[in-house]
């Protein structure tokens, strides 16, 4: 379930139609990232796509480079579950803060890893596409 309403107010908070479209795109993307062989890379096909993951050197640019990373991540069969999404929009560009719970197995037990992503999206021909994914794993104690 995605929590979408927060008390924060901004003139750029997205309208309901944009929120629904982005929430749907984000949910479909995360579902594909959770499913081996799902062609998760199809969600990152914009020619201007760039991705920064939480690992060292996880910086990829363009659909071809992103394809390899998306296929790798989806092959791990971890469950990416959206928890909270806040969307903003200005014209044909939108962005979102996405809080995710990633379910995976460590040492034989299921754990949930908290993950935060920033998504940037472009509206082209009445459809939103990913322009940027920047993700990281928040730490209990910030180091910087």
VOPAGU-2260 file (C-alpha; in pm, 1 decimal, decimal comma):
REM VOPAGU-2260
SITE   aa  ch    i         X         Y         Z
SITE  UNK   A    0       0,0       0,0       0,0
SITE  UNK   A    1     131,2     342,3     -91,3
SITE  UNK   A    2      79,8     625,4     154,8
SITE  UNK   A    3      30,3     934,6     -56,4
SITE  UNK   A    4    -118,8    1202,9     165,9
SITE  UNK   A    5     112,2    1397,1     393,3
SITE  UNK   A    6      57,4    1722,7     581,8
SITE  UNK   A    7     334,7    1892,8     381,9
SITE  UNK   A    8     202,9    2154,3     138,6
SITE  UNK   A    9     384,3    2291,9    -164,9
SITE  UNK   A   10     266,6    2472,6    -477,2
SITE  UNK   A   11     439,0    2201,8    -682,6
SITE  UNK   A   12     270,7    1899,9    -521,1
SITE  UNK   A   13     130,9    1698,5    -810,5
SITE  UNK   A   14    -238,1    1695,6    -900,6
SITE  UNK   A   15    -439,1    1377,0    -840,6
SITE  UNK   A   16    -415,1    1252,5   -1200,5
SITE  UNK   A   17     -35,5    1287,5   -1200,3
SITE  UNK   A   18     -10,2    1119,0    -858,9
SITE  UNK   A   19    -216,2     822,5    -977,5
SITE  UNK   A   20     -11,9     786,5   -1296,0
SITE  UNK   A   21     321,8     805,7   -1113,4
SITE  UNK   A   22     210,6     573,3    -832,4
SITE  UNK   A   23     103,0     319,0   -1095,9
SITE  UNK   A   24     431,1     352,7   -1288,2
SITE  UNK   A   25     635,9     320,4    -968,0
SITE  UNK   A   26     435,8      15,8    -849,8
SITE  UNK   A   27     471,9    -157,3   -1190,3
SITE  UNK   A   28     843,6     -78,1   -1198,3
SITE  UNK   A   29     904,2    -215,5    -848,2
SITE  UNK   A   30     701,0    -526,1    -928,5
SITE  UNK   A   31     916,9    -585,7   -1237,7
SITE  UNK   A   32    1232,3    -529,9   -1030,9
SITE  UNK   A   33    1103,3    -802,1    -794,8
SITE  UNK   A   34    1045,7   -1058,1   -1070,1
SITE  UNK   A   35    1328,3   -1240,3   -1250,3
SITE  UNK   A   36    1283,3   -1238,2   -1628,7
SITE  UNK   A   37    1025,5    -958,0   -1616,0
SITE  UNK   A   38    1210,3    -716,5   -1848,7
SITE  UNK   A   39    1240,3    -455,8   -1572,7
SITE  UNK   A   40    1465,9    -256,0   -1803,8
SITE  UNK   A   41    1166,7    -167,4   -2023,4
SITE  UNK   A   42    1065,2      84,4   -1756,6
SITE  UNK   A   43    1400,1     261,6   -1793,1
SITE  UNK   A   44    1404,7     300,3   -2172,3
SITE  UNK   A   45    1407,1     680,4   -2201,6
SITE  UNK   A   46    1721,6     779,8   -2397,7
SITE  UNK   A   47    1813,8    1023,7   -2117,6
SITE  UNK   A   48    1782,3     771,3   -1831,5
SITE  UNK   A   49    2043,6     780,2   -1555,7
SITE  UNK   A   50    2058,5     559,6   -1246,0
SITE  UNK   A   51    2256,7     593,5    -924,3
SITE  UNK   A   52    2216,5     293,9    -694,3
SITE  UNK   A   53    2320,2     247,0    -334,1
SITE  UNK   A   54    2636,4      50,6    -411,1
SITE  UNK   A   55    2979,1     187,8    -491,9
SITE  UNK   A   56    3012,3     256,2    -864,3
SITE  UNK   A   57    2641,4     200,0    -931,9
SITE  UNK   A   58    2623,4     487,6   -1178,4
SITE  UNK   A   59    2482,9     403,2   -1521,4
SITE  UNK   A   60    2365,0     619,5   -1808,0
SITE  UNK   A   61    2145,1     543,3   -2108,9
SITE  UNK   A   62    1907,2     254,3   -2174,1
SITE  UNK   A   63    2175,2       1,3   -2270,7
SITE  UNK   A   64    2376,2      41,6   -1948,9
SITE  UNK   A   65    2062,2      58,2   -1736,7
SITE  UNK   A   66    1932,6    -262,3   -1898,2
SITE  UNK   A   67    2217,8    -464,7   -1748,0
SITE  UNK   A   68    2167,6    -321,2   -1400,1
SITE  UNK   A   69    1788,0    -367,4   -1411,4
SITE  UNK   A   70    1824,7    -728,2   -1526,4
SITE  UNK   A   71    2079,7    -796,0   -1252,1
SITE  UNK   A   72    1862,1    -646,5    -976,7
SITE  UNK   A   73    1549,6    -832,6   -1091,7
SITE  UNK   A   74    1744,1   -1162,6   -1104,7
SITE  UNK   A   75    1797,6   -1139,3    -727,0
SITE  UNK   A   76    1421,1   -1192,4    -670,1
SITE  UNK   A   77    1407,0    -946,0    -381,2
SITE  UNK   A   78    1059,9    -800,4    -322,0
SITE  UNK   A   79    1054,0    -419,8    -371,1
SITE  UNK   A   80     745,9    -278,4    -193,2
SITE  UNK   A   81     654,0      91,0    -213,2
SITE  UNK   A   82     569,7     235,7     128,4
SITE  UNK   A   83     534,2     609,5      70,1
SITE  UNK   A   84     546,8     819,4    -245,0
SITE  UNK   A   85     534,4    1199,7    -256,3
SITE  UNK   A   86     512,2    1355,5    -603,9
SITE  UNK   A   87     578,3    1703,1    -736,3
SITE  UNK   A   88     519,7    1836,8   -1087,2
SITE  UNK   A   89     616,3    2136,3   -1297,4
SITE  UNK   A   90     501,6    2120,4   -1657,0
SITE  UNK   A   91     613,2    1800,1   -1827,7
SITE  UNK   A   92     862,1    1708,3   -1552,7
SITE  UNK   A   93     772,0    1540,8   -1223,1
SITE  UNK   A   94     977,0    1404,1    -937,9
SITE  UNK   A   95     904,2    1181,5    -641,8
SITE  UNK   A   96    1049,2    1074,6    -311,2
SITE  UNK   A   97     989,3     701,1    -286,1
SITE  UNK   A   98    1027,8     506,3      37,2
SITE  UNK   A   99    1060,0     134,3     -22,7
SITE  UNK   A  100    1084,3    -181,2     186,3
SITE  UNK   A  101    1300,9    -442,6      13,5
SITE  UNK   A  102    1234,6    -798,0     133,6
SITE  UNK   A  103    1531,7   -1031,1     100,7
SITE  UNK   A  104    1684,4   -1333,0     269,5
SITE  UNK   A  105    1999,6   -1292,1     477,7
SITE  UNK   A  106    2150,6   -1585,0     668,5
SITE  UNK   A  107    1837,1   -1791,0     603,5
SITE  UNK   A  108    1594,9   -1533,6     744,7
SITE  UNK   A  109    1379,6   -1277,0     568,0
SITE  UNK   A  110    1471,6    -916,4     642,2
SITE  UNK   A  111    1334,3    -584,9     522,0
SITE  UNK   A  112    1590,4    -330,4     406,2
SITE  UNK   A  113    1472,7      31,1     405,2
SITE  UNK   A  114    1548,5     205,4      76,7
SITE  UNK   A  115    1481,8     559,7     -40,4
SITE  UNK   A  116    1475,5     654,0    -407,1
SITE  UNK   A  117    1433,2     981,7    -587,8
SITE  UNK   A  118    1264,2     946,9    -923,3
SITE  UNK   A  119    1251,9    1206,9   -1198,6
SITE  UNK   A  120     997,0    1158,3   -1476,4
SITE  UNK   A  121     916,6    1311,0   -1816,3
SITE  UNK   A  122     570,3    1336,1   -1971,4
SITE  UNK   A  123     587,5    1248,5   -2339,5
SITE  UNK   A  124     286,8    1164,6   -2557,5
SITE  UNK   A  125      55,7    1145,5   -2254,5
SITE  UNK   A  126     273,2     888,1   -2073,1
SITE  UNK   A  127     527,5     928,0   -1793,1
SITE  UNK   A  128     873,0     772,4   -1822,0
SITE  UNK   A  129    1168,4     749,6   -1584,7
SITE  UNK   A  130    1451,1     998,7   -1643,8
SITE  UNK   A  131    1642,9     931,7   -1322,7
SITE  UNK   A  132    1650,8     686,5   -1032,4
SITE  UNK   A  133    1873,3     774,8    -739,4
SITE  UNK   A  134    1856,9     530,8    -450,8
SITE  UNK   A  135    2017,8     465,4    -118,0
SITE  UNK   A  136    1985,5     275,7     206,0
SITE  UNK   A  137    1931,4     513,5     499,4
SITE  UNK   A  138    2151,3     454,3     801,7
SITE  UNK   A  139    2057,8     479,4    1167,4
SITE  UNK   A  140    2355,8     705,9    1223,3
SITE  UNK   A  141    2431,7     948,8     942,7
SITE  UNK   A  142    2799,7     959,9     852,7
SITE  UNK   A  143    2797,8    1282,5     650,2
